Amino acid sequence: MEKKLSEMKYSEEGVVKKIEESLRIKVAGMGIRTGKKIKMITKHPMKGPVVVLVDESRTSLGLGIADKIFVEVES
């Protein structure tokens, strides 16, 4: 099932399927690229950032950026 990164639940894992064109270079520097496995670590309430795990590294993303990354979630 494909969903936005911002919609993932705690500890949910998946594979990055699509990143909005305008963000690809910016998030590539954080290790987030299509085909990469990603895990949701924390989501802050009230439109705060999300923290994800990519290649054993924790990365924090703003909710606006997380809305533009699509992940195929493992069921």
LINPE-V544985 format. One line per field, one symbol per residue. ss: DSSP state (h for helix, s for strand, l for the rest). psi: psi as a letter, one per 20 degrees, with the letter a starting at -180 (. if undefined). A space follows every 10 residues. Layout:
ss: ???
psi: ???
This chain:
ss: lssshhhlll llsssssssl hhhhhhhhll llllllssss ssslllllls ssssllssss slhhhhllss sssll
psi: pprqhiiqrp jqqapphppp giigggihij jorqiqpqpp gqpprlkarq prppljpppp qqhhghijpp popp.
